[in-house]
Amino acid sequence: MSTTLTPPPNAPATPPPPGPSGEPPRMSRPAARVVAILTIVLGTLVLAGAALAAVFSTVFAAAVHTDSRTADAAGITELDVDVSAGSFELVFGDVDEAVLEVTSGAGADRWRLERDAGTLVVDSPRALFGGWLFGGSGHAVLTLPAALERTTLDATYSLSAGDLDAQGRYGDLSVEMGAGAMRIEGSAREVDADVSAGRADLLLSGVSRADLAVSAGQLVGVLRGDAPDAVGIDVSAGSLELTLPDAAYDVRAEVSAGELDNRLETAAASPRVIEATVSAGQVILRSAD
């Protein structure tokens, strides 16, 4: 008679003992080495970035200077301002001729101020990658003789990037904006504005005709004084908010997409006509309080 012996079952695998206080097992030495190396590399990059930023800041601060130039402003009839990048401001003051002062870390001496017949021309340098690193084209202030503040001038303002702030009394006012921020205040007889991006604020009195186009960004207009005879609006994206003198208007709208919020008093027989085309975006029309 034979007896079959059954072996005992295999003992379950014993997990590695927990660390002190029940902590999970520590990672292997190769994994710990990789983490340590990555931490060192990341820390080095952060320190290098901070050092590089400090160097650029120091170089820029050391390079900042102010450059000034002048031009005869007697008898001018028009302003032509083209800002590719940077900041521009128009003021009136106690000067005998037009004075352009530019403060910049790079390119201050490349701004242009000149007289072309009856037109005063201001042109900024074209800022590329180096201009971005060193503050663009800087901050420019054009000071005109105080007497011109009471003179009606035609004006063209073009802004590709940056900001522009101007005031004055205008006949024909043309505004073209690619990006950034623009604010124009004063009076104008006729206004043409085209905003591709950014925000433009127009606060004007005495406007009889306005053509306003927005393809992106935002245009905020406030027209004061007598109600305009004709306003054309074309919004393909972005938004336009227009505040008009309190009066009745003949509003003719074509909205294929987007929204037109008309809060004006309307009358089909009104001689004051507003024609609005909205293919996207939003238009708000309201009357002044």
Phi, psi and omega per residue, in radians:
M1 nan 2.265 -3.130
S2 -1.907 2.610 3.141
T3 -2.027 2.218 3.119
T4 -1.619 2.179 -3.139
L5 -1.706 2.223 3.102
T6 -1.613 2.127 -3.127
P7 -1.191 2.644 3.106
P8 -1.175 2.658 3.126
P9 -1.106 2.648 3.108
N10 -1.104 2.441 3.103
A11 -1.251 2.447 3.108
P12 -1.071 2.616 3.137
A13 -1.058 2.378 -3.122
T14 -1.541 2.075 3.139
P15 -1.140 2.691 3.106
P16 -1.065 2.506 -3.101
P17 -1.088 2.462 3.098
P18 -1.156 2.760 3.095
G19 -1.283 -3.052 3.127
P20 -1.028 2.507 3.099
S21 1.031 0.533 3.061
G22 1.317 0.294 -3.132
E23 -1.189 2.630 3.091
P24 -1.152 2.824 -3.128
P25 -1.084 2.560 -3.123
R26 -1.281 2.654 3.133
M27 -1.239 2.800 -3.132
S28 -1.157 2.832 -3.108
R29 -1.091 -0.724 3.106
P30 -1.056 -0.738 3.136
A31 -1.132 -0.733 3.131
A32 -1.101 -0.646 3.140
R33 -1.143 -0.700 3.122
V34 -1.100 -0.796 3.133
V35 -1.062 -0.734 -3.136
A36 -1.102 -0.735 3.141
I37 -1.120 -0.777 3.131
L38 -1.081 -0.694 3.126
T39 -1.101 -0.741 3.133
I40 -1.122 -0.769 -3.139
V41 -1.081 -0.800 -3.137
L42 -1.079 -0.769 3.119
G43 -1.080 -0.686 3.118
T44 -1.112 -0.740 3.124
L45 -1.108 -0.725 3.121
V46 -1.079 -0.800 3.141
L47 -1.127 -0.697 3.124
A48 -1.132 -0.715 3.105
G49 -1.093 -0.746 3.122
A50 -1.111 -0.723 3.133
A51 -1.137 -0.725 3.132
L52 -1.119 -0.733 3.104
A53 -1.083 -0.693 3.124
A54 -1.134 -0.684 3.119
V55 -1.106 -0.834 3.130
F56 -1.051 -0.737 -3.135
S57 -1.090 -0.735 -3.138
T58 -1.163 -0.776 3.135
V59 -1.089 -0.763 -3.130
F60 -1.107 -0.782 -3.131
A61 -1.074 -0.680 -3.133
A62 -1.240 -0.485 -3.070
A63 -1.536 -0.248 -3.091
V64 -1.101 2.272 3.062
H65 -2.658 2.930 -3.126
T66 -1.968 2.275 3.124
D67 -2.057 2.407 -3.076
S68 -2.230 2.508 3.053
R69 -2.562 2.827 -3.061
T70 -2.320 2.839 3.057
A71 -2.680 2.637 3.122
D72 -1.188 2.188 -3.126
A73 -1.907 0.014 -3.101
A74 -1.152 2.190 3.061
G75 1.363 0.189 3.121
I76 -1.189 2.622 3.138
T77 -2.109 -0.158 -3.046
E78 -2.618 2.571 3.012
L79 -1.995 2.417 3.068
D80 -2.298 1.853 -3.063
V81 -2.060 2.174 -3.138
D82 -2.228 1.929 -3.118
V83 -1.948 1.983 3.127
S84 -1.372 -0.699 3.106
A85 -2.825 2.680 -3.120
G86 1.922 -2.771 -3.046
S87 -2.268 2.413 -3.138
F88 -2.338 2.437 3.120
E89 -2.416 2.352 3.082
L90 -1.921 2.198 3.114
V91 -2.374 2.947 3.062
F92 -2.078 2.479 -3.089
G93 -2.785 -2.985 -3.079
D94 -1.470 1.294 3.106
V95 -2.317 2.738 -3.133
D96 -1.624 -0.316 3.125
E97 -2.546 3.043 3.128
A98 -1.215 2.325 -3.125
V99 -2.194 2.177 3.086
L100 -1.971 2.058 3.086
E101 -1.967 2.222 -3.104
V102 -2.130 2.191 3.054
T103 -1.933 2.098 -3.042
S104 -2.780 2.747 3.038
G105 -1.529 -0.242 3.137
A106 -2.779 2.324 3.048
G107 1.497 0.153 -3.134
A108 -1.060 -0.579 -3.101
D109 -1.462 0.001 -3.117
R110 -1.795 0.014 2.975
W111 -1.204 2.596 -3.088
R112 -2.082 2.282 3.013
L113 -2.278 2.068 -3.128
E114 -2.650 2.832 3.121
R115 -1.823 2.199 3.091
D116 -2.137 1.687 -3.025
A117 0.969 -2.077 -3.127
G118 -1.611 0.143 -3.082
T119 -1.884 2.295 3.020
L120 -1.680 2.134 -3.014
V121 -1.931 2.277 3.017
V122 -2.159 2.247 -3.096
D123 -2.432 2.257 3.124
S124 -1.581 2.765 3.044
P125 -1.199 2.735 3.097
R126 -1.433 1.970 -3.073
A127 -1.531 2.164 3.052
L128 -1.854 -2.667 -3.021
F129 -1.010 -0.754 -3.140
G130 -1.115 -0.584 3.109
G131 -1.148 -0.615 3.119
W132 -1.130 -0.709 -3.108
L133 -1.147 -0.572 -3.032
F134 -1.952 0.627 2.963
G135 1.492 0.414 3.105
G136 1.142 -2.481 -3.118
S137 -1.684 0.160 3.060
G138 1.464 -2.878 -3.106
H139 -2.004 2.132 -3.108
A140 -2.005 2.374 3.084
V141 -2.148 2.090 3.065
L142 -1.752 2.072 3.110
T143 -1.878 2.145 3.096
L144 -1.837 2.690 3.088
P145 -0.954 2.482 -3.062
A146 -1.000 -0.543 -3.123
A147 -1.076 -0.499 -3.123
L148 -1.280 -0.227 3.110
E149 -1.154 -0.402 3.126
R150 -1.765 0.147 -3.125
T151 -1.835 2.370 3.112
T152 -1.419 2.134 3.141
L153 -2.122 2.505 2.900
D154 -1.350 2.604 -3.098
A155 -2.587 2.495 3.017
T156 -2.183 2.127 3.113
Y157 -2.051 2.146 3.096
S158 -2.129 2.221 -3.133
L159 -2.261 2.030 3.109
S160 -1.539 -0.611 3.105
A161 -2.878 2.730 -3.120
G162 1.808 -2.505 3.120
D163 -2.553 2.677 -3.091
L164 -2.461 2.302 -3.127
D165 -2.333 2.098 -3.088
A166 -2.494 2.661 3.040
Q167 -2.392 2.780 3.119
G168 2.775 -3.128 3.089
R169 -1.925 2.038 -3.003
Y170 -2.072 2.626 2.958
G171 -1.561 -1.522 3.029
D172 -1.631 2.130 -3.127
L173 -2.009 2.122 3.123
S174 -2.052 2.264 -3.088
V175 -2.236 2.237 3.069
E176 -2.313 2.182 -3.023
M177 -2.318 2.183 3.128
G178 -1.654 -0.587 3.133
A179 -2.979 2.921 3.092
G180 1.738 -2.529 -3.099
A181 -2.462 2.390 -3.135
M182 -2.381 2.440 3.082
R183 -2.427 2.145 3.116
I184 -2.229 2.264 -3.081
E185 -2.335 2.501 3.109
G186 2.556 -2.299 3.114
S187 -2.370 2.753 3.111
A188 -2.764 2.606 3.102
R189 -1.519 -0.823 3.116
E190 -2.328 2.489 -3.062
V191 -2.277 2.294 2.970
D192 -2.162 2.093 -3.113
A193 -2.290 2.344 3.131
D194 -2.325 1.985 -3.095
V195 -1.973 2.091 3.124
S196 -1.687 -0.488 3.116
A197 -2.901 2.930 -3.131
G198 1.424 -2.756 -3.121
R199 -2.353 2.336 3.070
A200 -2.132 2.312 3.074
D201 -2.030 2.132 3.112
L202 -2.075 2.032 3.108
L203 -2.081 1.741 -2.935
L204 -2.353 2.580 3.048
S205 -2.056 2.774 3.062
G206 1.319 0.295 -3.091
V207 -1.381 2.204 3.090
S208 -1.735 -0.494 3.126
R209 -2.508 2.407 3.120
A210 -2.454 2.330 3.006
D211 -2.070 2.029 -3.021
L212 -2.138 2.181 -3.128
A213 -2.241 2.366 3.100
V214 -2.313 2.092 3.076
S215 -1.831 -0.226 3.008
A216 -3.018 2.894 3.136
G217 1.459 -2.661 -3.024
Q218 -2.511 2.389 3.030
L219 -2.166 2.176 3.096
V220 -2.054 2.034 -3.117
G221 -2.094 2.420 3.053
V222 -2.245 1.982 3.131
L223 -1.843 2.211 -3.089
R224 -2.009 2.971 3.107
G225 1.471 -2.476 3.131
D226 -1.214 2.570 3.130
A227 -1.161 2.439 3.137
P228 -1.198 2.677 3.106
D229 -1.353 -0.630 -3.068
A230 -2.582 2.356 3.075
V231 -2.323 2.187 3.060
G232 -1.909 2.326 -3.100
I233 -2.256 2.303 3.093
D234 -2.414 1.908 -3.117
V235 -2.113 2.052 3.107
S236 -1.850 -0.229 3.033
A237 -2.981 2.894 -3.127
G238 1.419 -2.668 -3.081
S239 -2.551 2.662 3.067
L240 -2.352 2.196 3.063
E241 -2.071 2.118 -3.067
L242 -2.227 2.141 3.070
T243 -1.840 2.201 -3.043
L244 -2.074 2.760 3.048
P245 -0.988 2.602 -3.092
D246 -1.193 1.897 -3.137
A247 -2.899 2.994 3.082
A248 -1.591 2.432 -3.095
Y249 -2.261 2.592 2.983
D250 -1.585 1.787 -3.059
V251 -1.715 2.088 3.115
R252 -2.026 2.043 -3.008
A253 -2.185 2.504 3.016
E254 -2.242 1.909 -3.065
V255 -2.067 1.955 3.113
S256 -1.725 -0.387 3.059
A257 -2.830 2.924 -3.104
G258 1.444 -2.669 -3.010
E259 -2.589 2.440 3.000
L260 -2.113 2.018 3.129
D261 -1.863 1.737 -3.077
N262 -1.723 1.942 3.136
R263 -1.915 0.259 -3.137
L264 -1.495 2.760 2.944
E265 -1.303 2.272 -3.071
T266 -2.033 2.591 3.076
A267 -2.704 2.106 -3.083
A268 -1.080 -0.437 -3.108
A269 -1.574 0.027 -3.094
S270 -1.178 2.434 3.082
P271 -1.322 -0.184 -3.139
R272 -1.634 1.966 -2.982
V273 -1.941 2.337 3.021
I274 -2.093 2.105 3.095
E275 -1.956 2.077 -3.065
A276 -2.159 2.287 3.034
T277 -2.081 2.117 -3.113
V278 -2.172 1.934 3.110
S279 -1.790 -0.208 3.021
A280 -3.016 2.896 3.122
G281 1.505 -2.738 -3.023
Q282 -2.467 2.461 3.043
V283 -2.218 2.286 3.072
I284 -2.135 2.163 3.081
L285 -1.994 2.218 3.140
R286 -2.489 2.774 3.096
S287 -1.717 2.701 3.129
A288 -1.175 2.565 3.127
D289 -1.205 nan nan
